[in-house]
Amino acid sequence: MLPLNFPDYNFRFKNSENNILIFDVIRKKFVVLQPEEWVRQHAVNYLINEKKYPKSLVNVEKQLTVNNLSKRYDIVVFHSTGKINLLIECKAPQITIDQKTFDQIARYNLQLEADYLMVTNGLNHFYCKMDYDSEKYMFLRDIPEFSR
């Protein structure tokens, strides 16, 4: 797989039925290694290893309903209260992050109301802090580290 703009992590891999699988520490199972999954696993490890978010607050690939349609978010990080701290949208490295990508995470966030948003294709990362009172968002250099 293509090297990404994240630190190097030690992943567990295995082969199964002509597929390469990567171990997801959040879902606690091996999943098929696709380009988007490669980015997602790097983002998860970035949250845990660099930003010190506890695994117990990280959730991967769960269903949500947006405009009566079933969708799946990539990564959500919760506060200990259950409120959503961070919503992350992952794209494969060959996918350009454009307005369509930001529109997608904005639609998801109408439902989830996260404090922070992150969009990444593994090569480029964008971070925002939401300000719901002013109905604005502010771009950041990075997401904050975990704090209790």
C-alpha positions as CSV (number, residue, x, y, z in Angstrom):
1,M,0.0,0.0,0.0
2,L,0.9,3.6,-0.6
3,P,2.8,5.4,2.2
4,L,0.6,8.0,3.8
5,N,1.1,11.4,5.5
6,F,0.8,9.8,9.0
7,P,3.5,8.4,11.3
8,D,4.4,4.8,10.7
9,Y,2.4,2.2,12.6
10,N,2.8,-1.5,13.1
11,F,-0.3,-3.1,11.6
12,R,-1.2,-6.8,11.8
13,F,-2.0,-8.4,8.4
14,K,-3.2,-11.8,7.2
15,N,-4.2,-13.4,3.9
16,S,-7.6,-14.9,3.5
17,E,-9.3,-16.1,0.3
18,N,-7.0,-14.1,-1.9
19,N,-7.5,-10.9,0.1
20,I,-5.1,-9.1,2.4
21,L,-6.8,-8.3,5.7
22,I,-5.7,-5.7,8.3
23,F,-6.6,-5.9,12.0
24,D,-8.8,-3.1,13.3
25,V,-8.1,-2.5,16.9
26,I,-11.5,-0.8,17.4
27,R,-13.7,-3.5,15.8
28,K,-11.3,-6.2,17.1
29,K,-11.3,-8.1,13.9
30,F,-9.5,-8.4,10.5
31,V,-11.1,-6.4,7.7
32,V,-10.3,-6.4,4.0
33,L,-7.5,-4.0,3.2
34,Q,-8.9,-1.5,0.6
35,P,-7.3,1.9,0.0
36,E,-10.0,3.7,2.1
37,E,-9.5,1.2,4.9
38,W,-5.7,1.8,4.8
39,V,-6.4,5.5,5.5
40,R,-9.0,4.7,8.2
41,Q,-6.6,2.5,10.1
42,H,-3.9,5.2,10.0
43,A,-6.4,7.7,11.2
44,V,-7.5,5.4,14.1
45,N,-3.9,4.8,15.1
46,Y,-3.2,8.6,14.9
47,L,-6.0,9.2,17.3
48,I,-4.9,6.5,19.7
49,N,-1.1,6.9,19.5
50,E,-0.5,10.5,18.8
51,K,-3.6,12.3,20.2
52,K,-4.0,9.8,23.2
53,Y,-7.7,9.2,22.7
54,P,-8.8,6.0,24.5
55,K,-9.9,3.2,22.3
56,S,-13.1,3.0,24.3
57,L,-14.2,6.4,23.0
58,V,-13.5,5.6,19.3
59,N,-16.1,4.1,17.0
60,V,-15.6,2.9,13.5
61,E,-18.1,2.4,10.6
62,K,-21.4,2.6,12.2
63,Q,-24.7,3.3,10.5
64,L,-26.6,6.6,10.7
65,T,-29.7,7.9,8.9
66,V,-29.4,11.1,6.8
67,N,-32.4,12.3,4.9
68,N,-34.1,8.9,5.4
69,L,-31.1,7.2,3.8
70,S,-28.8,4.7,5.5
71,K,-25.2,6.0,5.6
72,R,-22.0,4.9,7.4
73,Y,-19.6,7.2,9.1
74,D,-15.9,6.3,9.1
75,I,-14.8,7.3,12.6
76,V,-16.4,9.0,15.5
77,V,-14.7,9.9,18.8
78,F,-17.0,10.4,21.8
79,H,-16.7,12.5,24.9
80,S,-17.1,10.4,28.1
81,T,-20.6,12.0,28.3
82,G,-21.6,10.3,25.1
83,K,-21.6,13.5,23.0
84,I,-19.6,13.4,19.8
85,N,-16.3,15.1,20.0
86,L,-14.9,14.3,16.6
87,L,-16.3,13.1,13.2
88,I,-13.8,11.8,10.6
89,E,-14.4,11.2,7.0
90,C,-11.8,9.0,5.2
91,K,-11.3,8.8,1.5
92,A,-8.9,6.6,-0.5
93,P,-5.6,8.3,-1.4
94,Q,-6.5,8.7,-5.0
95,I,-9.7,10.5,-4.2
96,T,-9.3,14.3,-4.3
97,I,-10.8,16.1,-1.3
98,D,-13.2,18.6,-2.7
99,Q,-16.4,20.4,-1.9
100,K,-18.4,17.2,-2.4
101,T,-16.4,15.6,0.5
102,F,-17.0,18.6,2.8
103,D,-20.7,18.5,1.9
104,Q,-20.8,14.8,2.8
105,I,-19.3,15.3,6.2
106,A,-21.5,18.4,6.8
107,R,-24.6,16.3,6.0
108,Y,-23.5,13.6,8.5
109,N,-22.7,16.3,11.1
110,L,-26.2,17.7,10.9
111,Q,-27.2,14.5,12.5
112,L,-24.2,13.9,14.8
113,E,-23.3,17.5,15.9
114,A,-19.6,16.8,16.5
115,D,-17.3,19.5,18.1
116,Y,-14.6,18.8,15.5
117,L,-14.4,17.5,11.9
118,M,-11.6,15.9,10.1
119,V,-11.4,15.0,6.4
120,T,-8.5,12.9,5.1
121,N,-7.4,10.9,2.1
122,G,-4.2,9.9,4.0
123,L,-2.2,12.5,2.1
124,N,-4.1,15.6,2.9
125,H,-5.8,16.3,6.2
126,F,-8.3,19.1,7.0
127,Y,-9.5,19.9,10.5
128,C,-12.4,22.1,11.6
129,K,-13.8,23.3,14.9
130,M,-17.6,23.8,14.8
131,D,-19.2,26.9,16.3
132,Y,-22.9,26.1,16.4
133,D,-23.9,29.4,18.0
134,S,-22.5,31.4,15.1
135,E,-23.3,28.7,12.6
136,K,-19.7,28.7,11.4
137,Y,-16.6,26.5,11.4
138,M,-12.9,27.4,11.8
139,F,-10.1,25.5,10.1
140,L,-7.4,24.3,12.4
141,R,-3.8,23.1,12.0
142,D,-4.7,19.8,13.8
143,I,-7.2,18.3,16.1
144,P,-6.7,18.7,19.9
145,E,-5.2,16.0,22.0
146,F,-7.5,14.0,24.3
147,S,-8.4,15.7,27.5
148,R,-10.7,14.5,30.3
